[in-house]
Amino acid sequence: MSTLLRIAIQKSGRLQEDSLKLLKESGLQFSNGRDQLKAQVRNLPIELLFLRDDDIPQYVEDRVADVGIVGENVWIEKQKNNELVKRLDFAKCRLSIAIPRSENYTGISFLTGKNIATTYPTIVRQFLKNNKIEAGIHEISGSVEIAPGIGLADAICDIVSTGSTLLSNGLKEVEVVLQSEAVLIATPALEPAKKAILDQLMFRIQAVQSAKNNKYILLNCPNEAIEKITGVIPGMKSPTIMPLSRPGWSSLHSVVNENDFWEKIGQLKSFGAEGILVIPIEKMIA
């Protein structure tokens, strides 16, 4: 029987959608029908398992799955014997303390003696310990936001993305406990054959992520400005420079990081750059 790398993915929800999108952008070919529990990748020895998000760290520890894509908040909360392989830069959110909007929050000491409702007792307990706060923790499995309104707790600790759910339940965010995103986790000491498959996948994922974080830029500039422009957009090694038919001018091609894009565009214009084109990169291999 040939070696298969089994990847556990959330069986429904936004995390599943973004995970499958990343894998498809990384060149994996598979069909994922509705209510499917597993799927075979056609062009790599990989099998996808669709599981409950909360169960993925346990399945990876038990070696039912070799690796898993899961929210960092879930991975930390479950405290299973997993290795963090890579942060995946999507499904970003935060785990925060929230209290009723009518309360006057005076700082973290406000939580002393209060009851906090949460589905993340391990993380909250460590947060309180780190801040030397004595408070009660009331573990519940769902609808955390309603707890203060029905007198079950004085505060909550839950996942926040936009804050709209807190607002609709009369709550306000007062402390960020944890910043979270999707992570790739693995069982420790993968056998060499499976590790080799994972390394292939990681190479592809890195190429996809690098492409998303960078843009390909083409511009025309006077030759006397080339040195200044090269200092602003040095590229992966150095820009490509080609002479134009217009005397004293060249076409310069390079790569610019998405986060620096607008600031650098202003600098390039000030150096005399013209005809600036910015093109998405599909894959980027260093």
C-alpha positions in Angstrom: 0.0 0.0 0.0 1.4 3.4 -1.0 2.1 6.0 1.6 -0.7 8.7 2.0 -0.5 12.0 3.8 -3.8 12.5 5.6 -4.8 16.2 6.1 -7.7 17.0 8.5 -9.8 20.0 7.5 -12.9 21.5 9.2 -16.0 19.9 7.7 -18.0 23.1 7.2 -17.7 26.8 7.6 -15.4 29.6 6.5 -12.2 27.9 7.7 -13.0 24.9 5.4 -13.7 27.2 2.4 -10.4 29.0 2.9 -8.4 25.8 3.5 -9.7 24.2 0.4 -9.0 27.4 -1.6 -5.4 27.4 -0.4 -5.0 23.7 -1.3 -6.5 24.2 -4.8 -4.3 27.3 -5.4 -1.3 25.0 -4.4 -2.2 22.7 -7.3 -4.0 19.9 -5.5 -6.7 18.3 -7.6 -9.7 16.8 -5.8 -13.5 16.7 -5.6 -15.2 17.8 -2.4 -18.9 17.1 -2.6 -21.4 18.1 0.0 -21.4 16.1 3.2 -18.3 14.2 2.0 -16.2 12.8 4.9 -13.0 12.4 2.9 -11.5 13.1 -0.6 -8.6 11.7 -2.5 -6.2 14.1 -4.1 -5.6 13.0 -7.7 -2.1 14.4 -8.4 -0.4 13.8 -5.0 -0.5 11.0 -2.5 -2.8 13.0 -0.1 -6.1 12.3 1.4 -8.4 15.0 2.9 -10.5 14.2 6.0 -13.4 16.5 6.9 -13.8 16.7 10.7 -15.1 19.0 13.4 -12.7 21.8 14.0 -12.5 21.0 17.8 -11.6 17.4 17.1 -8.7 18.0 14.7 -5.9 18.4 17.3 -7.0 15.1 18.9 -7.1 13.2 15.6 -3.6 14.6 14.7 -2.3 13.5 18.1 -3.8 10.0 17.6 -2.3 9.8 14.1 -5.6 9.3 12.5 -4.6 12.4 10.5 -1.0 13.3 9.9 -1.5 17.0 9.7 -4.5 19.4 10.1 -5.6 22.9 9.3 -7.2 24.4 12.4 -7.8 27.8 14.1 -4.8 28.7 16.3 -7.2 29.4 19.2 -8.5 25.8 19.0 -5.0 24.4 18.8 -3.8 26.3 21.9 -7.0 25.5 23.8 -6.9 21.7 23.2 -3.2 21.4 24.4 -2.6 18.2 22.4 0.7 16.7 21.3 0.9 18.5 18.0 3.7 20.5 16.2 3.0 23.9 14.7 4.2 23.7 11.1 3.1 27.0 9.7 0.8 29.9 10.2 -1.4 30.3 7.1 -2.3 34.0 7.1 -6.1 33.6 6.8 -9.1 33.1 9.1 -7.7 35.9 11.3 -9.6 36.8 14.4 -9.0 37.5 18.1 -10.1 36.0 21.4 -11.3 38.8 23.6 -12.9 39.6 26.9 -16.2 41.5 26.6 -18.5 43.0 29.3 -21.9 44.8 29.2 -21.7 48.2 27.6 -23.3 49.7 30.7 -20.3 48.7 32.8 -17.4 51.2 33.5 -14.3 49.2 32.6 -11.4 50.5 34.7 -8.7 48.1 33.6 -7.9 44.4 33.9 -8.4 44.5 37.7 -12.1 45.0 36.9 -12.2 41.2 36.3 -11.2 40.3 39.9 -14.0 38.3 41.5 -16.1 38.2 38.3 -17.4 35.2 36.5 -16.3 34.8 32.9 -18.3 32.6 30.5 -16.2 31.0 27.7 -15.7 28.0 25.5 -11.9 28.5 26.0 -11.3 27.8 29.7 -7.6 26.8 29.2 -6.7 30.0 27.4 -8.7 32.2 29.8 -7.2 30.5 32.9 -3.7 31.1 31.6 -4.5 34.7 30.8 -5.9 35.4 34.3 -2.8 33.7 35.8 -0.4 35.8 33.7 -2.2 38.9 34.9 -2.5 37.8 38.6 -6.3 38.0 38.5 -8.6 35.8 40.6 -11.9 35.2 38.7 -14.4 32.4 38.1 -14.6 30.6 34.7 -17.9 29.3 33.6 -17.4 26.9 30.6 -20.3 26.8 28.1 -20.4 25.3 24.6 -22.3 27.9 22.7 -24.1 31.2 22.6 -21.5 32.7 24.9 -22.7 36.3 24.2 -26.0 35.7 26.0 -24.4 34.8 29.3 -24.3 38.3 30.9 -27.8 39.1 29.8 -29.3 36.1 31.6 -27.2 36.5 34.7 -24.9 33.5 34.0 -21.7 35.6 34.0 -20.3 39.1 34.4 -18.1 38.9 31.3 -17.4 36.6 28.4 -14.3 35.5 26.5 -15.0 34.6 22.9 -13.9 34.9 19.3 -14.3 38.3 17.7 -14.0 39.2 14.0 -15.9 42.4 13.4 -17.5 43.0 16.8 -21.1 43.1 15.4 -22.2 40.1 17.5 -21.0 41.7 20.7 -22.8 45.0 19.8 -26.1 43.2 19.1 -25.9 41.6 22.5 -25.1 44.8 24.4 -21.5 44.0 25.0 -18.2 45.8 24.5 -14.7 44.4 23.9 -12.2 45.4 26.7 -9.2 43.0 26.5 -7.6 41.0 23.7 -6.5 37.7 25.1 -5.1 36.1 21.9 -4.6 36.9 18.2 -5.5 33.9 16.1 -5.3 32.6 12.5 -5.4 29.3 10.7 -2.4 27.1 11.3 -1.1 23.9 9.9 -0.3 21.4 12.7 1.3 17.9 12.4 1.9 14.9 14.5 5.4 14.9 15.9 8.1 12.8 14.1 6.3 12.1 10.9 7.7 9.1 9.1 10.2 10.1 6.3 7.8 9.2 3.4 5.0 11.3 4.8 7.4 14.1 5.7 8.6 14.2 2.1 5.0 14.6 0.9 4.4 17.4 3.4 7.6 19.2 2.3 6.2 19.2 -1.3 3.0 20.7 -0.1 4.7 23.3 2.1 6.8 24.3 -0.9 3.7 24.9 -2.9 1.9 26.8 -0.1 4.9 29.0 0.4 4.8 29.9 -3.4 1.1 30.8 -3.2 1.6 32.9 0.0 4.6 34.8 -1.4 2.6 35.6 -4.5 -0.3 37.0 -2.5 2.0 39.2 -0.5 3.8 40.7 -3.6 3.0 42.5 -6.8 4.9 42.5 -10.1 5.6 46.1 -11.1 6.6 47.5 -14.5 7.5 51.2 -15.1 9.4 53.5 -17.5 11.9 55.9 -16.0 14.8 58.2 -17.0 18.1 56.5 -16.8 19.5 58.9 -14.2 16.7 57.8 -11.8 17.5 54.0 -12.1 19.8 53.9 -9.1 17.2 55.7 -6.9 14.3 53.5 -8.1 16.4 50.3 -7.6 16.9 51.4 -4.0 13.2 51.6 -3.5 12.2 48.4 -5.3 15.2 46.1 -5.3 13.2 43.0 -6.3 14.0 39.4 -5.3 17.7 39.9 -6.4 17.7 43.0 -8.6 15.3 44.6 -11.1 15.2 43.8 -14.8 16.2 46.8 -16.8 15.7 47.2 -20.6 16.4 50.2 -22.7 13.5 51.9 -24.5 13.6 53.3 -28.0 13.2 56.7 -26.4 16.7 58.0 -25.7 17.7 58.2 -22.1 14.8 56.0 -20.8 14.5 52.4 -19.7 11.8 50.0 -18.7 12.3 48.6 -15.2 10.6 45.4 -13.9 10.6 44.4 -10.3 8.6 43.0 -7.3 7.0 45.1 -4.5 5.5 43.9 -1.2 1.8 44.5 -0.9 2.2 46.3 2.4 4.6 48.8 1.0 2.9 49.3 -2.3 1.2 52.8 -2.0 4.1 54.4 -0.1 6.6 53.2 -2.7 4.4 54.2 -5.6 4.6 57.8 -4.3 8.4 57.6 -4.2 8.6 56.2 -7.7 6.5 59.0 -9.1 8.7 61.6 -7.4 11.8 60.1 -9.1 10.2 60.5 -12.5 8.7 57.0 -13.1 5.9 56.9 -15.7 3.5 54.3 -17.1 3.5 52.3 -13.9 1.8 48.9 -14.2 1.1 46.6 -11.3 0.2 43.0 -12.0 -0.9 40.2 -9.6 1.5 37.3 -9.2 0.0 33.8 -9.3 2.9 31.9 -7.9 6.3 33.1 -6.6 9.2 30.8 -6.0 12.3 32.3 -4.5 
